[in-house]
Amino acid sequence: MSHNNTSLNTLDKTHFLHPFTDFKEYKATDTAIYTKAEHIYIYDEAGKELIDGMSGLWCCNLGYSQPKINEAISNQLNSLPFYNSFFQCTTDVTVKMAKALVDISPAQFNHVFFTNSGSEANDTNIRLVHRYYDLLGKPSKKIFISRHGAYHGSTIAAGSLGGFSGMHKQYTGLSYVEHIGQPNWFTEGGDMDKAEFGIKVAQELAAKIDELGEENVAAFIAEPIQGAGGVIVPPETYWPEISRICKERDILLISDEVICGFGRTGDWFGAQTFGFEPDLMTFAKAVTNGYQPLGGVLVSDKVADVLSADGGEFTHGFTYSGHPAACAAGIATIDILKNDKVIENAAADIMPYFQAQLRTLESHPIVGEVRGMGMVAALEIAKNNSAKERLAPDCAGGAMVKTHAINHGLMVRSVGDAIVTAPPMVCNREEIDLLIARLTIALDYTAKHYGIKT
């Protein structure tokens, strides 16, 4: 089958199995194929322009027009396109990237383990934590506690850490992963105020540790803000209580920063925004602005010192760990964020503007809640804006808003009935206004479909 006389749509359906896709359903739908991007806009093969309200997949924090990153990758490919980091060797750019990450991280982090993705990084966390406690003479500490609605990747290990039942039904998960409730006040807070609910759901961690036995529990892993779960911003009481419990109970705390990291919440990392000190931090996505696949784990001195004191081999790694082209992209990305003060400038202007403009939609008749922080937010689609009753069964309301938004030039995601948006940090106010206008059109169309006046 020749590409020259076959449409991309046909080639796609014939050969490509997409991630997180109903393959039977997909065969009957049109394929959205994108061929170009500039600044915060993406273009499909027909030339249609969309505001990328999802920064790719939460990763293009600097948008699509960053020639310094392109140049860094090209220069690296021309000098050393690849070498590995096994057998007591590595590349110069890999070492420099490790130092660049340490320089922007909280003080307890002085070591990095590189992977190719967030999923691999969370697999690595399991290996690191089990090795840590084995070396401390506490081999029974194996259990990881996570949250319902969490997303930590899609390998069997990372998927087990996550809290999506639809994923868990399709494989046999790890036996040493347990889950507690998520701090989603809109769906689970009932009549409690947010502060009270934050304490209550955090204390589920202490109860689960007591149930399992502190001597058996190794770590608690969580995203500062749950991203793929629907942008769940925890109440301000939540993280202080979680942190207190972990310190009190000899439990390692892992902050999964794959979405929150590199400026999304207004700081370099979400843990800084919420004021807690993790022992391990997972990173990926925006570390290279999405230009190259790179992930990893920032390892605190507390953990690294134990791993290095024994002298035994840590039998874990990947061929592409610290890939030089990916690390070159990472260094260039961090340089732009630092030298142009992108995070500080966005936190002072476009982030509060984005959140304020989104909250003008709180009065829309099918918006039940607007929540967010920094450059990430969600709108809950509901039957009316004063109740938590769903607009339609099976999350059809959220799906319809998403479809109309895309049709009118705005890329967003629907997670259940939550409309999720995380545009690049390089937007200006006029572009945020345009995003809000296109989202409003989608809300109005959906309300009209269900007979609700706007």
Beta strands, then each sheet from edge to edge (+ up, - down):
strand 1: 34-38
strand 2: 41-44
strand 3: 49-52
strand 4: 109-115
strand 5: 143-147
strand 6: 177-180
strand 7: 217-222
strand 8: 252-256
strand 9: 280-283
strand 10: 295-300
strand 11: 367-373
strand 12: 376-381
strand 13: 410-411
strand 14: 413-415
strand 15: 418-421
sheet 1: 1+ 2- 3+ 13+
sheet 2: 4+ 10- 9+ 8+ 7+ 5+ 6+
sheet 3: 11+ 12- 15+ 14-
end
